[in-house]
Amino acid sequence: MPIEFASSARSTVGLEWEIMLADPTTGDLVGRAPELLTRLEEQSASERHTVTGELLTNTIEVTSGVGATVSAAIDDIAAAIASVRRSTDSAGIELLSAGSHPFAQWYDQRVTDKNRYHKLIERTQWWGRNMMIWGIHVHVGVDDRTKVLPIVGALSAFLPHLQALSASSPYWAGERTGYASNRALVFQQLPTAGLPWPMSTWSEFETFVDDMTRTGVMDDPSEIRWDIRPAPRWGTIEVRACDGMSTLTELASIAALTQTLVEFFSRELDDGRQLPTLQPWFHRENKWRAARYGLDARVIVDRAGSQIPVREHIAAVVEDLMPVAADLHCTSELQGVLAIIEQGASYSRQLAAADASGGDLRQVVQHLIREFRAGPEHSIGV
């Protein structure tokens, strides 16, 4: 089945951010998105950004327009959040983002009344109902369809780095899981989710989609839920491995790292060089390590099995990518990755907030609410 890949300007950026709605006092999730969305969707109709619903009624999603730079996409997201706040503040609703809510229970949440969501829950049952997860998606434009699968293969080696930097789901249904990103392992239980299958050509991808649609696994390519996937409709590569970012500044840093990596690999292909790949079993191990240990993970970085602390490798990669970042006008955003390494990702800040309050997970939610408004909290108080 031929699959067209839309025309897209090279290394442009699009962002999607899933956001929780919560009671400002108790921190409990509130399923009030339906009462907000009609007005918000109307307001965003003439804007670059959009505001839409998601699987659960406790969630809204904001998306940017196509940004020529990371800062342009982030400006769109900021405008979307400001629009949402005008409605949620007056409605007595707070906003926060992380890979999971610290104490919410799946059976208290309501599924949005749309056929695609009902179909998903009907098929996936308990696992589908447990999808109390929030993430970000980063789209980067690719100028040539033949580059897409080679870049996906090379970029897969950096999914653990992105996952560790964004890890923000150390709690699940009131329990401290021992994982930096519990979301990563929950989400892969869905059909067509998880790491991408190794492919190098567009025809292989078309064969995969044909096999999966012919056997009823999915209806179209949009139901591929890989951690990184081609997005033919938009002409992009879409990275979906990251937990929900707790702050806008950290979202910008993840976007910049993703954009510069894609552009770097695109230049390598332009120069006729073959992109490096890892064995699929190394990808799987690296994903688990990043989910378990976050920024304290050691990752496998080459086919020989060499291992290095992910903090150290991220710092080296950022340094190597700085010339690319300068060309793409995202130097400051990429430098923000180093701040995450130094100051800790959201999962570590949540754990510190819990420890400072004697394990009170409601205080962790309040911490996330404050961070969403003001940026990362580097000094945790009771």
N, C-alpha and C positions, 0 to 999 in steps of 0.2 A: 504494500500500500504506500504510494508516494506521499511524503509529508513535506509540505512547503515550509521553508524557514524564512520568516519575514525579514524584510530589509531593516537593518538597525545600524545606527551610527556607531562606529567602533568605540568601545570602552565607555559609552554612556552608562548612566547608573539609574536604577529604579529601586525603591525601597518599600517594603511592607513591614508593618509593626503591629503585632497583636497585643491588645491592652485589656487588662482586667478592670471590671467595675466592682467597687467595694463600698460597704457601709463605712463612713468615716470614723465611727466610734468603735465598733466591734471588729472591723477588718474583715468581716464575712463577705464572701462574694454575693452580689445581688444580680438577679436575672432581669435587668431593666433595659437592656439594649433595644428591644422592640419599641418601647415608648419614646426612645430618643432618635432612632435611625431615620424615620420618615423626614423629619425636619433637617437632620444633619446631611442626609443624602441630597436633599433639595438644595441646601446651602452650598454644597461642594460641586454641584452640577456645572457651574461656570468657572470653577477654580482648577488649578493644576493638580491639586490633591483630591483624593476621594476618601470617604468614610463609609464603611460597610459593616455588615454583620459577619458572624462566624458560626462555627458549629454549635457553640453554647450561647445562651442568651446573656451570660455574664461577660461577654467579650465583644469588643468592637475592633475593627482593623482600620488603620490609616495607611494610605499609600501615597507615594510621591508621583509627580509626573516624571517624564524622562529628563534626567539631569545631565547636562554636558559635563558637570563636575559633581563631586560628592557634596560640596557645600550647597549647590543648587538643589539637590535632592533633599538634603537636610532642611533647607529653608522651607520646602514644601511640607515636610513632616511637622516642622515647628508650627506652621500655619494651620495644619490640620488639628494638631493638639490644642492650639488656642481656640479653634472653633468648637472642638468637643468640650473644652472646659467651660465655655460660656453656657453650655447646656447642663453639664454635670454639676457645676458649682451651684446653680440655682435649684437643681433637683436634689441636692444633698447626697451626691455620689462622689467618691474619690477614685483616682486612677493610680494604677501601679502596673509594673511589668516585671516578670521573671519567668523562668522556664516552668515553674509550678507555684501554686499557692501553698503556703506553709502548712495549713491545717484543713482546708476545705475537703469535703467528702463528695465523691462522684454522685452518690444517690440523691444529693440535695440539689443537683444542677438540672436545668432544663435544656433540651435540645431545640435549636431554632427550627421553626416550622417551614422547612423547605424539603422538597422531594429528595434532593441529592444527599442531604444529611440523614433523612429517615432511611434511605437506601443503605448508606454506610453503616448505620447502627444496626439495621436488620441483619446485615451480612456479618458484621464483626462482633456483635453481641457484647459480652462483658468487657472485652478489650476496647471496643469502640466507646462504650460508656465511660471507660476510665481515661479517655483522652482529655484529661484536665491539664492540658499543656499549652504553652504559649511560646511563640518563636518569632524570629525575624526572617525575612527572605531578602536576599540581595541579588538583583539582576544586573548583569553587565553585558552590554551590546557586543556582538561578534560580527565582523564584517564579511566573513566567508564561511559558508556552511561546512566546508571540508575541515575547518579548524576545530569545530565544536567538540567532537568526541575526543580528539587528542588532548585538547585543553582540559576537558572533564577528567580524563585519565591522569594528567599531571597534577591538576588542582586537588584531586582526591587525596594526595599525599599530605596536603595542608589542611584538610578538614579537621584533624585532631587539634591543630593549633587554633583554628577558629572556634572550635567547640570548647577548648580550655579557656580561651579568653572570654567567651560569652557565658560560661557555665554559671547557672543561677537557679538550680533546682536541687538544693541539698535536702529539702524536706518534702515528704509526700504523705498527705492525709494525716498530718500531725506527728509523723515519725521522722527522726533524723536517720537518713538512709545510709550514710557513709559514702555517698557518691556526690561528686561536685555537680554532675548533670544527670539526675535520674530521668529527666525527660528524654534524653538521647536513647535510652534503652527501652523506655515505654513506647515511644513513637514507632520504633522499628517493628513492633508486633503487628502493625497493620499490613494488609496485603499491598504489595508494590512499594513498601517503604524500606528504609535502610540504605545501605551502601549500593551504589550503582553497579550493574553488571559490567565487566570489562568489555569495552567495545572500542574500535578504532576508526570505523567508517560510518558515514550516515546511512548507508544501505543496511548495515547491521542493526542500527537503531530502528529503521523502518521494518525490518524483519521481526524484531522484538515486539514492536507495537502491533504488527499484524497477528503474530502468534497470540498475544494477550487479548486482543479484541475478538479474534476468531473463537477463542475458547471461553469467552464471557468473563474473563478476569477484570476487564475494565472496558469502558465505552470509548475512550479517546486518550490521547497523550497527557491531557491535564490531570488524569487520575494516577499518573506516575508520581510517587511521593518520595523519591530518592532523596538522600542528603544533598546531592547535587545533580541537576538534571538539565537537559536542553529544554528551552521554552520556545518551541517553534512559533507560537502565536506572536511572540514579542521580538523574536530574533535575538534572544539572549541565552546566556548560561545563568542558571538560577541556583544559588547556594542556599540550602534550607537546613543545614546542620546545626545552626546556632540556637541556643536558648533565647528566650525573650530578653532583650537588653533592658537593664534597669534605669539607664539614663540616656539622654540624647547624645551626649558627648561620646559615650562608648559606642553607640550605634554608628556614629560618624567614623570612628576608628576602625571598626569591623568592616564598614563599607569601603574605606580606603585601602585596607589590606587586601580585600577581595578584588577590588578594581585594579590595583597595581599588579597583583599576581596574574590576572587574566591578560592584562596588557603585556606583561613581561613574556608570558608564554606565546602570545600572538606574535611578538617580535622575533622570538626564537624560530617560529615556523616560517615567518617571512624570510629569515636568513638561511632557511634550508636545513635547520638543525632538528633532529628528532627529539621529542620531549621525553624526559625520564619518567618511568613508571615503577611502582612497587608491586610486589606479589600481592594478590588479593588477600592472602592470609595475614600479611603484615598490615594491610588497611584495617582488617577486622580487629586485630590486636591493638593497634593504635587508637581506634575508636573507643574500645573498652577502657584503655588506660586513661584517655582524656576524660571519659565519663566518670571514672572512679576517682582519679587523683587531681583532675583539673590542671592548674598550672604547676603542680608538683610532679606531673607525669614525666617519665622518660619515653621518648618516642623513637621508633625505628625510622631512619632517614635515608637508607639506600638499600639496594638489592642485596648487598653483602650482609645486611643485618646490623649495621652500625647503629648505636643508640646514644642519645644525647638528651639532657634535660630540656623539656619543651620551652622553658623560659629562655634558656641559652640559645636555642635554635631560632626562636621567634625574633630575638634581638638581632641575630646575625642576618636573618632574612630581611628584617626591616631596614637594616643598614644597606644591604644589597639593592633594595628596591627604591631607595631615596632618589636616585636620578630619574626613575620612572615617575615617581610621585611628583617631582618638580615639573615634569612635562605635563602631567595631568592636573596640576594645580591643587594637589591634596597633601602637601608636605606636612602641614600642621596637624591634619587629621591622622595621617599615618604615624606621626610622632606620638599621638595619643595612645597608640598600642603599647609603647614603652611605659607610659604612666600606669596602664592596667597591670603590666608585669610587676612594676615596683610597688604599687599600692594594693594590689589584690583585685581579683574579679568579684562579681556580685556574690557568688556562693560563699566566699570567705568573709565578706562583710555581713552577710546574713547570719553566719555561724557566730561571729563576734557579737552581733546584736543580741542573739539568743543567750549567749554566755553572760553578757552584761546585765541581762534582765532575769537571770535565774531560770532560763529555759522557757520564758513566756513567749510563745509564738505569735501572740497578738502584737507584741512589741516588734517582732520581726516585720509584720505587715506594716506597722506604722513607720518603721525605718524605710521600707520600700516606697511607701507613699511619699515620704519626705524626699527621698532620692529622686523620684520621678519628677518632682517639682523643681528641685534645686540642684541636682547633680550628686555625684558620689560623696558619701559620708566617710571621711578618712579617720575621724575621731569618734568612736562609738561611745555613747553615754547611756546610762540607765534611763 
